[in-house]
Amino acid sequence: MWRYGVALADAGWHATAVDLRGHGTAPRTLDYTLDAYAADIALLAPPSGPWDLALGHSLGGALVTAVAADRPDWTRRIVLVDPAIRLSADDRAAVRAGQEAAFADPTIDAVWTEHPTWHPQDIELKALATRQASRWAIEQTSTQNAEWDVRDAASRLTVPTRIIAADPAVHSIFTHPLSDEVLANPRCSMTVVRDAGHSPHRDDPDATLTALFEALRS
């Protein structure tokens, strides 16, 4: 996600990055439900007023959606990058397989072999993130959320929300018919980054950042 931070900072924004519980150097705990994650995110609202933008990818997209639905005063706009609004059984299996493979070999060489077109810093940071994360926490995030579904929250969003989706032909967790359900909310709109998978900011950073700034101008 460093790409977003750099681009926003260069455009004059102040960007704040979050370590989720069980990830990075954040504290470990026993509760890895979506509600617990969302409660952490909700505490980040600045005392001076709402965020100008809340941006979340994958799990972060689900959390931003849930918090903004319950606290519409929390942010003025939202950008969700291939968000995990609802995970089917197939989605969960694919995510779990990817996580197990990453933990089995959390090295730079392994990430480079899997994603040879990524920027070297994306490769380094992906390997570092895997090594820093709690494997138990990641497993429990799946186990403790037997039903992964924040569609109701998405339907209640009242701030402008742009989804930057991955290309289903590559791999995406935000596709039809889920996308149609979410876009039934008139506050939501979508851009698809062609030929990019679940991490479009790594697969095609230029197109992804173009989509981000188009959303901010709209």
trRosetta pair geometry for C-beta under 8 A, 3 or more apart (Angstrom, degrees):
i j d omega theta_ij theta_ji phi_ij phi_ji
1 4 5.4 -37 -176 29 74 113
1 5 6.6 74 131 -19 80 100
1 17 6.7 145 99 -125 125 113
1 55 8.0 149 -156 115 119 115
1 57 6.3 -155 -86 5 110 134
1 201 6.9 57 -108 94 45 159
2 5 5.4 -57 -151 39 43 114
2 6 6.0 41 155 -20 74 105
2 121 6.7 -77 66 136 148 127
2 122 8.0 -149 40 -85 109 66
2 125 6.6 -170 -12 -61 126 170
3 6 6.1 -58 -149 37 27 108
3 7 6.2 21 158 -14 64 111
3 122 7.9 2 -38 -78 111 106
3 201 4.9 -178 55 178 139 111
3 202 7.9 -167 -14 -73 139 52
3 205 5.0 -131 -142 -140 153 120
3 208 7.4 59 116 89 144 126
3 209 6.6 -115 155 -66 110 113
4 7 5.9 -60 -144 41 29 108
4 8 6.0 22 161 -14 67 111
4 15 7.1 159 122 -140 82 146
4 55 6.0 -163 176 125 154 157
4 201 6.6 -46 -40 -132 93 150
4 209 7.5 -173 -97 -102 58 86
4 212 6.7 179 -122 -114 93 162
5 8 6.1 -60 -143 40 25 105
5 9 6.1 24 160 -18 63 111
5 15 4.2 177 -135 113 75 154
5 17 6.1 -30 -81 -57 137 113
6 9 5.9 -59 -145 38 26 110
6 10 6.2 26 157 -19 64 109
7 10 5.8 -56 -148 36 28 111
7 11 6.5 19 154 -12 63 110
7 209 5.0 -158 -111 -138 164 125
7 212 7.0 93 107 81 146 147
7 213 7.7 -111 159 -53 125 109
8 11 5.7 -63 -149 42 32 107
8 13 3.9 -53 168 61 93 134
8 15 4.7 109 82 -65 129 120
8 53 7.8 -141 -126 65 139 144
9 12 7.8 118 -177 -13 29 8
9 13 6.1 -87 -79 70 33 74
9 14 7.3 51 -107 -113 77 31
9 15 5.5 -82 -54 6 89 113
11 213 7.4 -179 -90 -107 158 115
13 52 7.4 -134 -132 69 109 135
13 53 7.6 -25 -143 31 145 127
16 44 7.4 173 119 -179 140 124
18 40 8.0 133 -177 131 129 109
18 41 6.9 46 -173 -109 169 80
18 44 6.7 -58 -94 -85 128 159
18 60 7.7 142 66 -121 119 119
19 23 5.7 -160 -172 92 74 90
19 24 3.7 -102 -136 64 115 140
19 25 6.1 -44 -153 52 167 63
19 26 3.8 -179 125 -45 109 107
20 23 4.4 47 64 26 84 127
20 24 7.5 112 41 17 56 104
20 26 6.1 -145 95 29 24 163
20 37 6.1 5 -155 -140 117 104
20 40 7.0 121 -140 90 66 149
20 59 7.2 -24 -51 112 173 130
20 60 7.4 -136 -54 -82 131 87
20 63 7.9 -173 -108 -31 126 166
21 26 5.3 -121 -103 130 33 129
21 27 6.3 -30 -131 77 83 72
21 28 7.2 114 -179 -125 82 26
21 29 5.4 -21 -177 15 132 118
21 32 7.1 -153 100 -104 113 76
21 36 7.1 -60 43 134 151 107
21 37 6.6 -137 33 -102 106 70
21 40 5.9 -167 -25 -58 108 161
21 137 7.1 -152 128 -153 74 137
22 26 6.7 -23 20 84 28 109
22 28 5.7 74 -96 -121 63 66
22 29 6.9 -87 -51 32 92 78
22 32 6.1 10 -18 -101 156 118
22 133 6.7 39 143 -161 74 79
22 134 4.6 -89 -160 40 81 118
22 136 7.9 -119 -145 84 117 72
22 137 2.7 176 -160 -172 132 156
22 138 7.0 177 146 -46 124 56
22 140 7.7 -135 -120 57 160 113
22 141 7.3 -172 87 -51 155 110
23 26 5.8 31 63 30 63 120
23 129 7.3 -3 -169 -165 98 91
23 132 7.3 57 176 109 51 99
23 133 5.0 -17 -125 -111 61 93
23 134 7.6 -99 -70 19 34 79
23 137 7.1 -139 -49 109 58 142
24 129 6.9 -37 -77 -131 73 74
24 132 5.2 15 -130 128 31 135
24 133 7.0 10 -28 -78 36 67
25 132 6.4 -59 -54 -170 62 125
28 134 5.5 96 -111 -57 114 155
28 137 6.4 -126 -134 -63 88 126
29 32 7.3 153 80 -59 95 72
29 36 7.4 -154 100 168 145 141
29 137 7.9 76 48 -112 65 112
31 36 4.2 164 131 -89 110 161
31 144 7.4 157 -157 -173 49 162
32 36 6.5 -103 -114 66 13 134
32 37 7.1 38 -161 -48 54 101
32 137 5.7 157 -88 -161 142 72
32 140 4.3 108 37 111 140 104
32 141 4.6 -93 154 -80 126 61
32 144 5.1 132 73 38 81 143
32 145 7.7 -89 117 -25 80 99
33 36 4.7 99 56 3 79 100
33 37 7.2 -145 96 -1 44 85
33 144 5.1 -106 -74 139 68 118
33 145 6.0 136 -137 -74 59 86
34 37 5.6 -54 -148 40 37 112
34 38 6.0 37 154 -21 69 108
34 62 6.4 -74 -138 133 124 123
34 63 6.9 -156 -162 -89 82 75
34 66 6.5 141 155 -39 111 165
34 145 5.6 79 -26 -108 96 131
34 148 7.3 133 -48 -129 135 70
34 150 7.0 -149 168 -63 154 115
35 38 5.7 -56 -145 38 29 111
35 39 6.4 36 154 -26 63 103
35 66 7.9 -129 -99 162 49 151
36 39 5.7 -48 -149 28 31 114
36 40 7.0 35 151 -19 60 99
37 40 5.9 -55 -162 30 35 112
37 41 6.7 29 148 -15 67 106
37 59 7.2 -78 177 165 164 110
37 63 5.2 -93 126 -102 110 126
37 141 8.0 50 -51 -127 136 105
38 41 5.5 -55 -149 38 38 111
38 42 6.2 43 153 -27 69 104
38 63 5.0 -167 -90 -148 71 81
38 66 4.5 -68 -110 97 143 128
38 67 5.2 -175 -163 -62 94 87
38 70 7.9 82 159 26 133 137
39 42 5.7 -49 -146 30 31 115
39 43 7.0 37 155 -25 60 101
40 43 6.1 -58 -164 24 32 112
40 44 7.7 35 145 -30 60 102
41 44 5.9 -51 -169 13 43 118
41 63 5.0 129 -16 155 156 119
41 64 6.9 -121 171 -80 154 53
41 67 5.1 -110 101 -52 117 152
42 45 6.8 -16 180 -18 50 104
42 67 4.9 -168 -77 -135 84 115
42 70 7.6 -39 -101 83 134 119
42 71 6.1 120 -136 2 106 150
42 74 6.9 -80 -134 -113 70 142
45 50 6.7 -44 -150 -118 105 52
45 51 6.9 -113 -127 -25 64 90
45 71 7.4 -103 -59 141 144 146
45 73 8.0 51 -147 110 149 81
45 74 5.1 -103 -92 -139 122 78
46 49 6.6 -5 86 54 100 46
46 50 7.8 109 46 -164 89 8
46 51 6.7 117 6 -72 103 68
50 73 5.7 -140 -70 164 118 56
50 74 5.7 108 -131 139 99 16
50 75 5.2 176 176 -95 109 20
50 76 5.4 133 106 -40 126 76
51 54 5.3 97 85 -59 143 81
51 74 6.8 3 19 149 97 65
51 75 4.3 -21 63 -111 98 87
51 76 6.9 -137 95 11 54 78
52 75 7.5 -11 82 -159 10 78
52 76 5.3 -24 -143 38 41 124
52 77 7.0 -6 159 31 54 96
53 75 6.7 47 -159 -168 10 116
53 76 7.1 -47 -63 62 46 87
53 77 5.4 -26 -106 75 70 92
53 78 7.3 148 -159 -97 62 25
53 79 6.5 6 -170 3 110 102
53 216 7.0 -32 -86 -104 140 103
54 64 4.8 166 137 -144 119 119
54 67 7.7 -132 -175 79 165 122
54 68 6.5 -167 55 -65 149 120
54 74 7.1 20 -46 122 145 102
54 75 4.0 -76 -16 -95 111 166
54 77 7.6 -179 25 92 69 45
54 78 5.2 -21 67 -110 92 77
54 79 7.7 -179 89 31 47 62
55 60 7.8 23 122 135 52 128
55 64 7.4 -113 117 -87 5 163
55 78 7.5 159 -84 -162 42 53
55 79 4.6 -4 -113 65 86 99
55 80 7.8 -171 -152 -78 50 32
55 81 7.2 38 -180 -16 89 105
55 212 7.8 17 -121 -134 136 115
56 59 7.8 -100 175 96 111 46
56 60 3.2 -152 -158 133 93 89
56 61 4.2 172 107 -74 101 41
56 62 7.5 -122 132 26 140 40
56 63 6.1 -162 -141 58 157 87
56 64 3.8 -169 -4 -10 138 128
56 65 7.7 -116 60 -19 141 75
56 78 7.8 -24 17 -164 96 97
56 79 7.8 160 26 89 53 59
56 80 5.8 -12 67 -118 84 69
56 81 7.0 -154 103 26 39 81
56 83 6.6 60 101 -107 99 106
57 60 5.1 37 45 51 50 118
57 61 5.9 3 -146 -36 9 99
57 80 7.8 146 -93 -169 34 52
57 81 4.0 -25 -104 70 82 114
57 82 6.7 27 -156 54 77 82
57 83 7.4 -136 -152 -88 26 62
57 199 7.3 49 -177 -118 140 72
57 201 7.3 -81 -94 10 144 129
58 61 5.9 126 38 12 12 105
58 62 7.7 -34 140 -4 40 95
58 81 7.3 -31 -22 91 61 85
58 82 6.3 4 -71 96 67 90
58 83 6.7 -168 -93 -128 11 37
58 84 5.3 38 -176 -25 55 106
58 173 7.3 70 -125 44 76 139
58 198 6.9 51 -84 170 112 108
59 62 5.8 -54 -158 33 38 110
59 63 6.5 33 149 -17 69 107
59 84 5.6 0 -81 27 42 137
59 141 7.2 -23 -117 179 143 143
60 63 5.6 -56 -146 38 36 111
60 64 6.2 37 157 -19 69 104
60 83 7.8 -101 83 -120 59 87
61 64 5.9 -51 -143 36 30 109
61 65 6.3 33 155 -21 62 107
61 80 4.0 89 -142 -155 109 98
61 81 6.3 -144 -68 48 123 52
61 82 7.1 -159 -17 86 158 39
61 83 2.5 -134 135 -116 143 98
61 84 6.1 133 65 21 104 61
61 85 7.1 -64 124 -53 110 72
62 65 5.7 -57 -152 35 30 115
62 66 6.4 27 154 -18 65 107
62 83 5.8 152 -50 177 58 97
62 84 4.5 -46 -38 78 121 84
62 85 6.1 176 -99 -90 82 34
62 148 7.6 -50 -128 -175 159 93
62 150 5.1 139 -158 12 87 142
63 66 5.8 -55 -147 36 32 109
63 67 6.2 25 158 -15 66 108
64 67 6.0 -59 -144 40 28 107
64 68 6.0 22 162 -15 66 113
64 75 7.7 -13 -162 15 99 156
64 78 5.8 148 148 -143 123 116
64 80 6.5 -165 72 -91 128 93
64 83 7.8 -99 50 -120 105 133
65 68 6.2 -63 -144 40 22 105
65 69 6.4 23 159 -22 61 109
65 78 7.5 106 -85 -179 58 156
65 80 6.6 28 -57 -90 102 141
65 83 6.5 105 -31 171 128 152
65 85 6.4 43 6 -108 174 86
65 150 5.2 120 99 125 124 135
65 153 5.0 109 139 114 91 119
65 154 5.3 -19 -166 -78 130 76
65 157 6.8 -67 -147 -70 75 120
65 161 7.9 69 -107 -144 83 148
66 69 6.0 -58 -151 32 27 111
66 70 6.7 8 159 -3 63 111
66 150 5.0 -88 -69 -139 94 137
66 153 4.6 -58 -104 -132 52 169
67 70 6.2 -71 -152 46 30 99
67 71 5.8 -30 170 37 71 108
67 74 5.8 -88 142 91 101 173
68 71 6.7 -76 -122 68 24 69
68 72 6.6 60 178 -105 65 47
68 74 5.8 -128 -103 60 60 120
68 75 5.8 -55 -104 41 109 109
68 78 5.8 -50 -60 -67 169 139
68 153 7.7 104 65 170 74 105
68 157 5.8 29 113 -122 116 90
68 159 6.2 -94 -173 31 126 119
68 161 7.7 143 108 -85 158 122
69 72 7.5 4 -150 -68 17 79
69 150 7.8 -177 5 177 145 103
69 152 7.6 113 175 117 162 68
69 153 3.7 -153 6 -159 158 78
69 154 7.2 -69 -68 -46 132 21
69 156 4.2 81 -151 82 105 109
69 157 5.7 -66 -84 -72 80 60
70 153 7.3 -41 -29 -127 83 106
71 74 4.1 71 112 -37 110 116
72 158 4.7 5 -132 49 133 123
72 159 6.5 162 -157 -32 82 99
75 78 6.1 94 104 -69 137 80
75 159 6.3 -172 96 79 80 172
76 159 6.1 173 172 -151 26 132
77 159 5.6 -150 -96 156 37 112
77 160 4.8 -17 -124 70 96 95
77 161 7.2 180 -168 -79 63 44
77 162 7.9 18 173 3 106 93
77 215 7.6 158 159 149 130 99
77 216 7.5 137 101 -114 154 60
78 157 7.0 -83 27 -154 147 134
78 159 6.0 107 -9 93 97 112
78 160 7.2 -178 32 97 70 52
78 161 4.2 -6 68 -114 111 83
78 162 7.3 178 95 28 63 58
79 161 7.6 175 -82 -158 28 55
79 162 5.1 -13 -114 67 74 95
79 163 7.9 156 -163 -93 53 23
79 164 6.4 23 -179 -10 99 108
79 212 6.0 48 -156 -129 163 79
79 215 5.4 113 -98 107 111 158
79 216 7.9 -38 -53 -57 131 81
80 83 3.9 -26 174 -41 120 130
80 85 8.0 52 165 -56 154 101
80 161 6.6 20 -5 -178 109 101
80 162 7.3 -178 27 91 69 46
80 163 4.9 -25 71 -110 101 71
80 164 7.1 -178 87 25 46 69
80 174 8.0 135 124 -88 114 162
81 163 7.9 159 -89 -163 21 56
81 164 4.8 -17 -110 68 69 106
81 200 6.6 -139 -164 40 105 103
81 201 6.5 -12 -155 -24 154 112
81 208 7.4 38 -128 -157 121 119
82 163 8.0 101 -70 -178 27 92
82 164 7.1 -55 -28 97 64 68
82 165 5.7 101 -89 -140 67 48
82 166 4.5 24 -90 -14 132 100
82 172 5.7 -128 -132 -144 112 81
82 173 6.0 90 170 42 95 84
82 174 5.3 -161 -147 11 53 115
82 198 5.2 -179 133 -154 159 58
82 199 7.5 -102 37 -73 142 30
82 200 6.6 142 -26 -8 118 102
83 163 6.5 -95 10 -130 109 102
83 173 7.7 -115 95 90 28 103
83 174 5.8 65 49 -71 62 135
84 87 5.7 -4 -164 -55 99 104
84 91 7.8 150 -135 157 91 136
84 148 6.7 -47 158 165 108 125
84 173 5.7 -7 -100 119 67 143
85 149 7.6 27 146 -147 61 45
85 150 5.6 -109 -154 63 60 87
85 151 6.0 81 159 -78 106 64
85 154 5.6 15 -143 -48 126 144
85 174 6.5 78 12 -109 109 97
85 178 6.2 151 76 176 121 123
85 182 6.1 -55 -147 -77 175 134
86 148 6.4 136 -151 110 44 77
86 149 4.6 28 -114 -115 94 72
86 150 7.2 -154 -64 32 67 55
86 151 5.6 3 -51 -46 122 103
86 178 5.6 -156 48 -123 113 128
87 91 4.1 -138 -158 96 77 129
87 92 5.0 98 146 -60 121 83
87 95 7.0 -37 -145 -4 138 142
87 148 4.1 4 34 88 104 138
87 149 7.8 -122 28 -64 61 61
87 173 6.5 -19 -105 -165 79 125
88 91 4.6 103 47 4 70 102
88 92 7.0 -135 94 -4 39 86
89 92 5.8 -54 -148 36 31 111
89 93 6.4 32 153 -20 64 106
90 93 5.7 -54 -148 36 32 112
90 94 6.4 30 155 -18 65 106
91 94 5.9 -60 -151 37 29 109
91 95 6.2 27 154 -17 66 108
91 173 5.1 90 -143 -130 124 102
92 95 5.7 -53 -144 38 31 111
92 96 6.1 32 156 -20 65 109
92 142 6.4 122 -159 -145 105 113
92 148 7.0 149 -79 17 113 141
93 96 5.7 -55 -144 38 28 111
93 97 6.3 30 156 -20 63 106
94 97 5.8 -53 -147 35 30 112
94 98 6.5 29 154 -17 63 106
94 171 7.5 -168 168 -157 145 122
95 98 5.8 -59 -153 37 30 111
95 99 6.4 28 153 -18 66 107
95 142 7.4 171 100 -91 119 123
95 173 7.6 31 -62 -84 113 141
96 99 5.7 -55 -147 37 31 111
96 100 6.3 31 156 -19 66 106
96 142 6.2 59 -85 -104 104 167
97 100 5.9 -54 -146 36 29 110
97 101 6.4 29 155 -18 63 107
98 101 5.8 -56 -149 36 30 110
98 102 6.4 30 154 -20 65 107
99 102 5.6 -55 -148 35 32 112
99 103 6.3 24 158 -13 67 107
99 138 5.7 -177 -163 154 139 134
99 139 8.0 172 127 -74 143 62
100 103 6.0 -57 -145 41 30 105
100 104 6.2 37 154 -29 63 107
101 104 5.6 -52 -148 29 30 117
101 105 7.3 -32 171 33 61 91
102 105 7.6 -101 -159 62 23 58
102 106 6.0 52 162 -94 70 79
102 110 7.9 148 -131 120 49 130
102 111 8.0 42 -129 -84 88 90
102 126 7.9 -104 -139 162 122 96
102 130 4.7 -137 158 -117 109 139
103 106 6.2 -2 -127 -51 31 108
103 130 6.3 -157 -83 -174 54 109
103 135 5.3 84 -131 -112 145 116
103 138 7.7 -171 -59 63 131 149
105 110 4.0 153 122 -87 112 158
106 110 7.1 -87 -106 53 6 139
106 127 5.7 128 167 -158 69 70
106 130 3.9 -157 -132 108 115 123
106 131 4.8 155 133 -63 140 77
107 110 4.7 98 59 3 83 101
107 111 7.2 -152 95 -2 46 85
107 127 5.9 -2 168 -142 15 130
108 111 5.9 -59 -150 40 33 107
108 112 6.0 34 153 -22 68 110
108 123 5.8 75 -154 143 81 103
108 124 6.0 0 -111 -99 114 58
108 127 4.7 -83 -74 -18 55 166
109 112 5.6 -56 -144 37 30 113
109 113 6.4 33 156 -22 64 104
110 113 5.8 -52 -150 33 30 112
110 114 6.5 23 154 -13 63 109
110 127 7.3 126 56 -104 92 108
111 114 5.7 -61 -149 42 33 108
111 115 6.0 -28 170 35 71 105
111 118 7.5 -57 151 53 100 147
111 123 4.7 155 110 -154 120 79
111 126 4.9 144 -137 89 148 122
111 127 5.0 -119 -10 -58 138 94
112 115 6.9 -82 -129 65 21 66
112 116 6.2 56 173 -100 65 61
112 118 7.8 -127 -114 53 53 106
112 123 5.2 43 -74 -150 76 145
113 116 7.1 4 -138 -62 19 91
115 118 4.3 33 136 -15 115 121
115 122 7.5 -87 119 115 139 118
115 123 6.7 -169 80 -94 108 91
115 126 7.6 59 38 33 144 168
115 202 6.9 -8 -177 145 147 126
115 203 8.0 -103 -149 -88 112 73
117 203 7.1 50 92 -141 120 57
118 122 4.2 -113 173 84 114 129
118 123 5.2 138 95 -54 122 86
118 126 7.6 -1 150 -8 165 139
118 202 5.0 -10 -123 178 107 102
118 203 7.5 -47 -87 -83 80 42
119 122 4.5 96 59 0 83 104
119 123 7.2 -153 92 -6 45 84
119 202 7.2 -125 21 -145 87 70
119 205 7.1 12 -26 -21 126 144
120 123 5.6 -55 -151 35 36 113
120 124 6.3 35 154 -18 69 105
121 124 5.5 -50 -143 38 36 112
121 125 6.0 29 160 -15 68 110
122 125 6.0 -61 -142 43 26 105
122 126 6.1 30 158 -23 64 108
122 202 4.6 134 -159 -129 150 104
123 126 5.9 -53 -144 33 26 111
123 127 6.6 22 158 -13 61 107
124 127 6.1 -63 -155 39 28 107
124 128 6.2 24 153 -17 66 111
125 128 5.4 -53 -141 40 35 113
125 129 6.0 41 157 -26 67 104
126 129 5.8 -50 -145 32 28 112
126 130 6.7 28 155 -18 60 104
126 202 7.8 48 -59 -114 128 154
127 130 5.9 -56 -154 33 31 110
127 131 6.6 26 153 -15 65 108
128 131 5.8 -60 -150 39 33 109
128 132 6.1 23 157 -14 69 112
129 132 5.9 -61 -142 42 28 106
129 133 6.1 32 160 -29 65 108
130 133 6.0 -52 -142 27 27 111
133 137 6.7 -125 176 65 84 116
133 138 5.8 56 148 -46 127 118
134 137 3.6 76 80 4 113 110
134 138 6.7 176 90 -11 61 79
135 138 5.8 -55 -151 36 34 110
135 139 6.3 33 152 -17 66 107
136 139 5.7 -56 -149 39 32 111
136 140 6.1 28 154 -17 67 110
137 140 5.7 -58 -143 41 29 109
137 141 6.5 42 153 -32 63 98
138 141 5.7 -43 -152 19 32 116
138 142 7.6 24 152 -7 58 98
139 142 6.2 -63 -168 38 37 104
139 143 6.1 26 146 -13 73 115
140 143 5.1 -57 -132 46 41 110
140 144 5.2 29 171 -14 78 113
141 144 6.7 -47 -122 42 17 101
141 145 6.5 -8 170 8 52 119
142 145 6.6 -84 -148 50 21 92
143 146 7.8 -3 176 -67 36 72
145 148 5.0 66 140 -81 116 84
149 152 7.7 63 135 0 92 87
150 153 4.3 -30 178 35 92 122
150 154 6.1 103 120 -26 81 91
151 154 5.4 -53 -148 35 38 114
151 155 6.4 39 153 -22 68 102
151 178 7.6 -120 -95 -147 114 86
151 181 5.9 -17 -150 132 123 134
151 182 7.0 -114 -134 -77 79 79
152 155 5.7 -53 -151 32 32 112
152 156 6.7 19 153 -11 64 111
153 156 5.9 -69 -152 42 33 105
153 157 7.3 59 149 -51 64 83
154 157 6.0 -22 -159 -16 39 114
154 181 7.7 80 93 119 133 92
154 182 4.8 -53 156 -126 143 91
154 185 6.4 -151 146 -4 74 145
154 188 7.1 27 180 -68 95 151
155 181 7.8 -59 -72 160 102 87
155 182 7.7 -119 -67 -123 62 48
155 184 7.2 -9 -117 81 91 104
155 185 5.4 -172 -135 -66 43 116
156 185 7.9 -81 -9 -113 14 137
157 161 5.2 -3 150 -22 153 145
157 185 5.8 79 51 157 97 156
157 187 5.3 -144 108 85 96 134
157 188 6.5 83 69 -58 137 100
158 187 6.2 -176 -147 -64 19 165
159 187 6.5 102 79 -178 21 136
160 187 5.8 -133 -101 -170 35 84
160 189 7.9 -13 -167 12 85 105
160 215 7.9 164 139 -177 113 87
160 218 7.3 -175 -178 100 144 96
161 185 7.6 16 48 103 127 127
161 187 5.6 61 15 129 94 92
161 188 4.7 -27 78 -103 106 72
161 189 7.4 156 88 24 57 62
162 188 7.7 156 -90 -157 25 56
162 189 5.4 -23 -112 71 71 89
162 190 7.2 152 -165 -94 61 29
162 191 6.7 13 180 3 107 101
162 211 7.5 -179 150 161 131 91
162 215 3.6 -115 23 -127 165 129
162 218 7.4 108 -70 50 131 134
163 174 6.3 -144 179 156 133 154
163 179 7.4 -160 93 -132 157 94
163 182 7.0 65 -40 119 150 142
163 183 8.0 -95 21 -73 132 91
163 188 6.6 27 -16 -172 106 102
163 189 7.2 -164 24 95 77 39
163 190 4.4 -19 66 -109 103 83
163 191 7.3 179 90 30 56 59
164 190 7.8 169 -81 -156 21 61
164 191 5.4 -15 -114 69 64 98
164 193 6.4 35 176 -28 92 109
164 200 6.3 -129 143 59 107 144
164 208 6.1 86 170 -146 144 80
164 211 4.8 120 -116 120 114 139
164 212 6.8 -25 -60 -68 148 69
164 215 7.5 -92 -56 -34 101 142
165 172 5.8 45 175 -152 92 139
165 174 4.8 -123 -123 88 106 117
165 175 7.5 134 -174 -78 134 56
165 179 6.8 1 -89 -104 158 130
165 190 5.6 13 -9 -167 119 111
165 191 7.0 174 23 85 77 43
165 192 4.8 -34 75 -104 101 70
165 193 7.1 -173 84 13 46 75
165 200 7.9 93 118 -30 22 143
166 170 6.3 -103 165 71 106 110
166 171 6.4 -22 132 89 144 52
166 172 3.7 -175 76 -95 98 93
166 173 7.7 53 35 16 123 59
166 174 7.1 116 29 42 80 92
166 192 7.5 -2 109 -153 12 77
166 193 6.3 -36 -117 56 41 97
166 196 5.5 -118 -138 105 76 82
166 197 5.3 11 -161 171 136 23
166 198 5.2 -63 -42 -89 163 30
166 199 7.7 26 -87 11 127 21
166 200 5.3 -164 -96 -51 75 103
166 203 7.9 77 -130 31 101 146
167 170 4.5 67 77 11 101 104
167 171 8.0 42 77 31 67 34
167 172 6.4 -174 72 -41 21 120
167 192 6.1 95 -90 172 62 105
167 193 6.4 -95 -37 89 88 59
167 194 5.3 75 -86 -141 129 35
167 195 5.7 54 -4 -26 162 17
167 196 5.5 118 -1 48 102 54
167 197 7.1 -58 47 -78 84 36
168 171 7.8 27 -148 -124 32 11
168 172 4.8 -72 -84 32 56 120
168 175 4.6 85 -94 -112 121 131
168 176 7.8 -38 -65 21 157 83
169 195 7.7 -30 78 -90 115 46
170 195 6.4 99 -51 -161 132 30
170 196 6.2 -157 44 97 159 17
170 197 4.2 -118 133 -79 120 72
170 203 7.5 92 155 -152 163 166
171 197 4.4 21 50 -145 94 99
171 198 5.3 -44 108 -34 101 91
172 175 5.1 118 94 -54 114 101
172 197 7.3 -154 -62 -159 61 48
172 198 6.4 163 -108 -88 40 65
173 198 6.4 42 -6 -119 96 109
174 178 6.2 -116 -149 99 52 124
174 179 5.8 90 160 -76 78 94
174 182 7.8 -31 -158 18 105 152
175 178 6.3 68 65 41 44 102
175 179 5.9 -57 -178 -17 15 114
176 179 5.4 -55 -70 40 52 105
176 180 5.7 50 -128 -20 79 105
177 180 5.0 -50 -163 36 65 118
177 181 6.4 68 141 -25 81 97
178 181 5.7 -56 -155 33 36 112
178 182 6.4 27 154 -13 70 107
179 182 5.9 -58 -147 40 33 107
179 183 5.9 24 159 -12 69 114
179 190 6.3 26 -162 -75 115 168
180 183 5.9 -61 -138 45 27 105
180 184 6.8 48 153 -41 60 93
181 184 5.9 -41 -164 4 32 117
182 185 6.5 -46 177 20 48 106
182 188 5.5 -105 148 137 85 166
182 190 8.0 92 94 -60 115 122
183 188 5.3 -129 -111 101 48 111
183 189 7.1 69 -129 -111 97 30
183 190 6.0 -65 -84 -12 122 118
185 188 4.6 66 79 4 100 111
189 215 7.8 179 76 -118 112 93
189 218 7.7 -71 53 120 153 159
191 211 4.3 -175 100 -141 151 121
191 214 7.1 98 -66 76 156 133
191 215 7.4 -118 -2 -58 130 104
193 196 4.1 -16 115 36 112 137
193 200 3.9 102 58 -148 154 141
193 203 7.4 133 125 80 129 112
193 204 5.5 180 174 65 121 124
193 207 5.0 129 -140 116 99 121
193 208 5.5 -6 -94 -78 150 76
193 211 6.5 -97 -71 -19 97 149
194 204 7.9 13 70 13 55 169
194 207 7.5 -99 39 -179 72 164
195 203 7.4 -163 120 150 69 123
195 204 6.7 88 86 -46 90 139
196 199 7.7 -110 172 87 99 42
196 200 3.8 70 139 -120 144 82
196 203 3.8 151 -138 88 84 132
196 204 4.5 -101 -77 15 123 110
196 207 7.0 -157 -33 74 139 130
196 208 7.1 156 -154 -60 173 106
197 200 7.2 -176 65 -71 37 59
197 203 5.4 137 28 -55 75 151
199 202 4.2 14 127 25 116 115
199 203 6.1 130 89 -17 71 92
200 203 5.4 -61 -132 47 39 105
200 204 5.8 -36 -171 49 78 87
200 207 7.2 -85 173 88 111 102
200 208 4.5 150 123 -86 100 120
201 205 5.5 46 -171 -108 54 73
201 208 4.5 -147 -90 120 59 164
201 209 7.6 86 -127 -50 86 76
202 205 7.0 24 -101 -61 15 91
204 207 4.3 2 136 33 118 114
204 208 5.9 136 93 -23 74 92
205 208 5.5 -62 -142 41 32 112
205 209 6.0 26 164 -16 70 108
206 209 6.2 -58 -146 38 25 104
206 210 6.4 29 153 -21 61 107
207 210 5.5 -52 -149 35 32 116
207 211 6.5 34 152 -19 64 104
208 211 5.7 -54 -153 35 32 111
208 212 6.5 38 147 -24 64 102
209 212 5.2 -44 -147 30 39 118
209 213 6.5 29 159 -11 68 104
210 213 6.3 -62 -148 42 28 101
210 214 6.3 32 153 -21 64 108
211 214 5.6 -53 -145 36 31 114
211 215 6.5 34 155 -21 63 104
212 215 5.8 -61 -159 33 29 111
212 216 6.6 22 150 -16 66 106
213 216 5.3 -47 -142 36 42 112
213 217 6.3 39 156 -19 67 103
214 217 5.9 -58 -148 38 31 107
214 218 6.3 34 154 -31 65 108
215 218 5.8 -53 -146 25 31 114
